[in-house]
Amino acid sequence: MKIIVNLNKGLKPLAQAVNAIPIFGKYMQRTSKSTRLSLQAQNNRIGWLLVLPSLLIILAVTAQPILSTFYLSFFDASTSPNLPREFIGLENYTDLMTNRVFWATIQRTLYFMVVSVGLELLLGMGIAQLLHTRPFGWQFLRISLIIPWALPTIVNGAMWRWIYNADYGALNALLQQLGIIKSYVPWLIDPARAMNLVILADIWHTVPFVALVLQAALATLPAEMEEAAAVDGANAWQRFWRIRLPLLRPAILVILIIRSVEAFRVFDIVYVVTNGGPAFGTVTASYLTYQETFTYGKLGSGAALSFMISVVTLIVAFFYIRFLYRPGENA
């Protein structure tokens, strides 16, 4: 044993001397780097092989509708089967780009997306923090969160339409009993207020999803880091801002992508609560697509609009990934 220990002690200076030589040092660094790259390449290859069956199924299901929609957007097509289709090139796209109604709809849709997703993230983070502290009755609270999220969006919209009703709505009855209003208020006759009330209904429906995802992510965070920070004198806000929030970035990224895409193509709750009114004040991009396609019978224009919505959602997802995804921090 003493011979082995002495041999290791004797070889250590030799290894240091070899690494000190520029040629051998660079060779060892290059060999180590190439080993790491080869391992990373193998992991990436295995990952692609694992997701390849799912990607093929998704491609088989979605490729044909996407290509058909893109092809149809270059035609002046109608919902009537008796009318011929005329190839008009990019005219559907140019008409949309020069249409003030289209840009006003995009602005309303972006407003809906930013306000709803932002408030959902803030409220969901607060609820997740509360559940993470495990107060009295926290299990009942977590189970009760599933109820709004489990409701179908159509049912949720019908419920909120009844709440906002100007004649017998629950909101008017509650506010009148509390003495806040003297008479019933027609909540959905003002376009700006109607849009905000639709956003409120959407927030009530989707905040539980955000809260449950963040609470699950909080449960996986290592407690040792926060304990060490508390010993060093960091307060609760500093521990949240410096430790929890950076570690929650992957979960927040997933939430932002899913909810932003859903919010930008929102249709059903708008259709049920306001039907696009009043004065087209709650018409979103998807609702405009529905009107162009089925109300006005313009298949080509509706196809171009739906394809442009898909492009915008991809841009939003790329923006989130570009500015929030940090693979080095998760390694």
C-alpha positions in Angstrom: 0.0 0.0 0.0 2.8 2.4 0.8 4.4 1.6 -2.5 1.2 2.5 -4.4 0.8 5.8 -2.4 4.5 6.7 -3.1 4.0 5.8 -6.7 0.9 8.1 -7.0 2.8 10.9 -5.3 5.7 10.4 -7.7 3.4 10.4 -10.8 1.5 13.5 -9.8 4.4 16.0 -10.5 5.0 14.2 -13.7 1.4 14.7 -14.9 1.6 18.3 -13.9 4.8 18.7 -15.8 3.2 17.1 -18.9 0.2 19.4 -18.8 2.5 22.4 -18.4 4.0 21.7 -21.9 1.9 23.8 -24.3 1.4 21.0 -26.9 0.4 18.3 -24.5 -1.8 20.7 -22.4 -3.8 21.8 -25.5 -4.1 18.2 -26.6 -5.6 17.2 -23.2 -8.0 20.1 -23.3 -9.0 19.3 -26.8 -9.5 15.6 -25.9 -11.7 16.5 -22.9 -13.7 18.9 -24.9 -14.3 16.4 -27.7 -15.4 13.8 -25.2 -18.0 16.2 -23.8 -19.2 17.1 -27.3 -19.5 13.4 -28.3 -21.5 12.6 -25.1 -23.7 15.6 -25.8 -24.2 14.5 -29.4 -25.1 11.0 -28.2 -27.6 12.4 -25.8 -29.2 14.6 -28.5 -29.3 11.7 -30.8 -31.1 9.5 -28.2 -33.5 12.3 -27.5 -34.5 12.7 -31.1 -35.0 9.0 -31.4 -37.3 9.0 -28.4 -39.5 11.8 -29.7 -39.4 10.7 -33.4 -42.6 8.5 -33.2 -44.6 11.4 -31.6 -43.2 13.8 -34.2 -44.2 11.6 -37.0 -47.7 11.2 -35.7 -48.1 15.0 -35.2 -46.7 15.6 -38.7 -49.1 13.1 -40.2 -52.1 14.7 -38.5 -51.2 18.4 -39.0 -49.3 18.5 -42.3 -52.3 18.0 -44.6 -54.5 20.7 -43.0 -51.7 23.2 -42.8 -50.7 22.7 -46.4 -54.4 22.8 -47.6 -55.0 26.0 -45.7 -51.8 27.6 -47.1 -52.8 26.5 -50.6 -56.4 27.8 -50.2 -55.1 31.2 -49.1 -54.0 32.0 -52.7 -57.5 31.6 -54.1 -60.7 33.6 -54.1 -62.8 30.7 -52.7 -66.3 30.7 -51.4 -68.2 28.3 -49.1 -70.6 27.7 -51.9 -69.6 24.5 -53.8 -71.2 25.9 -57.0 -68.8 28.9 -57.3 -65.4 28.3 -58.9 -62.1 29.1 -57.2 -60.0 31.8 -58.8 -56.2 32.0 -58.2 -55.4 35.5 -57.0 -51.9 35.0 -55.6 -51.1 37.2 -52.6 -54.1 39.4 -52.9 -55.7 37.9 -49.7 -52.6 38.7 -47.7 -52.3 42.2 -49.2 -55.9 42.9 -48.5 -55.4 41.9 -44.8 -52.3 44.0 -44.4 -54.0 47.1 -45.7 -57.2 46.5 -43.8 -57.7 48.7 -40.7 -60.2 46.2 -39.2 -57.5 43.5 -39.3 -54.9 45.7 -37.5 -57.5 46.8 -34.9 -58.3 43.1 -34.3 -54.6 42.2 -33.9 -54.3 45.0 -31.3 -57.3 43.8 -29.3 -55.9 40.2 -29.5 -52.5 41.3 -28.3 -54.1 43.2 -25.4 -56.1 40.2 -24.5 -53.0 38.0 -24.5 -50.7 40.3 -22.6 -53.2 41.2 -19.9 -54.7 37.8 -19.4 -51.3 35.9 -19.4 -49.6 38.5 -17.2 -52.4 38.5 -14.5 -52.6 34.7 -14.7 -48.9 34.4 -14.1 -48.9 36.8 -11.1 -52.0 35.3 -9.5 -50.8 31.7 -10.2 -47.4 32.5 -8.7 -49.1 33.9 -5.5 -51.4 30.9 -5.2 -48.5 28.5 -5.8 -46.4 30.2 -3.1 -49.3 29.9 -0.7 -49.7 26.2 -1.4 -46.0 25.7 -1.1 -46.1 26.9 2.5 -48.8 24.3 3.2 -51.2 26.3 5.4 -54.2 24.8 7.1 -56.5 23.3 4.5 -54.0 23.6 1.7 -54.9 20.1 0.3 -58.6 21.2 0.0 -57.5 24.4 -1.7 -55.4 22.5 -4.2 -58.2 20.1 -5.0 -60.7 23.0 -5.3 -58.4 24.7 -7.8 -59.1 21.9 -10.3 -62.9 22.8 -10.5 -62.6 26.0 -12.6 -59.9 24.5 -14.8 -61.9 21.3 -15.4 -65.0 23.2 -16.6 -65.3 23.3 -20.4 -64.7 26.8 -21.8 -68.2 26.9 -23.3 -69.7 26.2 -19.9 -67.4 28.7 -18.3 -68.5 31.3 -20.9 -72.2 30.6 -20.4 -71.7 31.0 -16.6 -70.0 34.3 -16.9 -72.6 35.6 -19.4 -75.2 34.9 -16.8 -73.1 36.6 -14.1 -72.8 39.7 -16.4 -76.5 39.8 -17.4 -77.9 43.3 -17.1 -81.4 42.1 -15.9 -80.8 39.2 -13.5 -77.0 38.8 -13.3 -75.3 37.7 -10.1 -72.7 40.5 -10.3 -75.4 43.2 -10.3 -77.3 41.6 -7.5 -74.1 41.3 -5.3 -73.0 44.8 -5.9 -76.5 46.2 -5.2 -76.8 44.3 -2.0 -73.4 45.6 -0.9 -74.5 49.2 -1.7 -71.9 49.7 -4.4 -74.4 50.4 -7.1 -78.0 51.7 -6.8 -79.4 50.1 -10.0 -78.4 47.3 -12.3 -75.6 48.1 -14.7 -75.5 46.7 -18.3 -71.9 45.6 -18.1 -71.4 44.5 -21.7 -72.5 47.5 -23.6 -69.1 49.3 -23.5 -66.5 47.7 -25.8 -63.5 48.4 -23.5 -65.3 47.2 -20.4 -66.7 44.1 -22.2 -63.1 43.1 -23.3 -61.9 43.4 -19.7 -64.8 41.4 -18.4 -64.0 38.6 -21.0 -60.4 38.7 -19.8 -61.6 38.3 -16.2 -63.7 35.2 -17.2 -60.6 33.7 -19.0 -58.4 34.4 -16.0 -60.8 32.7 -13.6 -60.7 29.6 -15.9 -57.0 29.3 -16.4 -55.3 30.6 -13.2 -55.6 27.1 -11.6 -53.6 25.6 -14.4 -50.8 28.1 -13.8 -50.9 27.7 -10.1 -50.7 23.9 -10.2 -47.8 23.9 -12.6 -45.8 26.4 -10.5 -46.7 24.6 -7.3 -45.4 21.3 -8.7 -42.2 23.1 -9.9 -41.7 24.6 -6.4 -42.0 21.1 -4.8 -39.0 20.0 -6.8 -36.7 22.8 -5.8 -33.8 22.0 -3.4 -34.4 23.4 0.0 -30.7 23.5 0.9 -30.1 26.6 -1.2 -32.8 28.6 0.5 -31.7 27.4 3.9 -28.2 28.5 3.2 -29.4 31.9 2.0 -31.5 32.3 5.1 -28.5 31.6 7.3 -26.5 34.3 5.3 -29.2 36.8 6.2 -31.4 36.9 3.1 -35.0 37.8 3.7 -38.0 36.1 2.1 -38.2 38.5 -0.9 -34.5 38.1 -1.6 -34.7 34.3 -1.4 -37.7 34.3 -3.9 -36.1 36.8 -6.3 -32.6 35.4 -6.3 -33.2 31.6 -5.8 -36.7 30.5 -6.5 -37.6 32.6 -9.5 -34.5 31.7 -11.6 -35.0 28.0 -10.8 -38.7 28.4 -11.9 -37.7 29.8 -15.3 -38.3 26.5 -17.2 -41.8 26.1 -15.7 -42.6 29.8 -16.4 -41.4 29.4 -20.0 -43.7 26.4 -20.6 -46.6 28.4 -19.0 -45.9 31.5 -21.1 -45.7 29.5 -24.4 -48.9 27.5 -23.8 -51.0 30.3 -22.4 -49.8 32.9 -24.9 -50.7 30.6 -27.8 -54.1 29.8 -26.4 -54.8 33.5 -25.5 -53.9 34.7 -29.0 -56.2 32.3 -30.7 -59.0 32.7 -28.2 -62.5 32.2 -29.7 -64.9 30.2 -27.7 -65.3 32.3 -24.6 -65.6 35.5 -26.8 -68.2 33.7 -28.9 -70.3 32.7 -25.8 -70.0 35.8 -23.6 -70.2 38.7 -26.1 -70.4 37.2 -29.6 -67.8 39.7 -30.7 -69.8 42.7 -29.5 -70.6 45.4 -28.6 -69.7 47.2 -31.8 -67.1 44.5 -32.7 -65.2 45.6 -29.5 -64.3 42.1 -28.5 -63.6 40.6 -31.9 -60.3 38.7 -31.7 -58.1 37.2 -34.5 -59.7 33.8 -34.3 -63.2 35.3 -34.2 -62.4 37.4 -37.2 -61.3 34.3 -39.0 -64.6 32.6 -38.1 -66.5 35.6 -39.5 -64.5 35.8 -42.7 -64.9 32.1 -43.3 -68.4 31.2 -42.2 -70.3 34.5 -41.9 -69.1 36.1 -45.0 -68.3 32.9 -46.9 -64.7 34.0 -47.8 -62.7 30.8 -47.6 -59.6 32.2 -49.1 -59.5 35.2 -46.9 -60.2 33.1 -43.8 -57.4 30.7 -44.8 -54.9 33.6 -45.2 -56.0 35.0 -41.8 -55.6 31.7 -40.0 -52.2 31.1 -41.5 -51.1 34.6 -40.4 -52.3 33.8 -36.9 -50.1 30.6 -36.9 -47.1 32.7 -37.9 -47.7 35.2 -35.1 -48.0 32.4 -32.5 -44.7 30.9 -33.7 -43.0 34.3 -33.4 -44.3 34.7 -29.9 -43.1 31.2 -28.9 -39.7 32.0 -30.5 -39.5 35.3 -28.5 -40.1 33.5 -25.2 -37.6 30.8 -26.0 -35.0 33.3 -27.2 -35.1 35.5 -24.1 -36.1 33.1 -21.3 -34.5 29.8 -22.2 -31.0 29.4 -20.6 -29.8 25.8 -21.1 -26.6 26.5 -19.2 -28.4 27.3 -16.0 -30.3 24.0 -16.0 -27.2 21.9 -16.6 
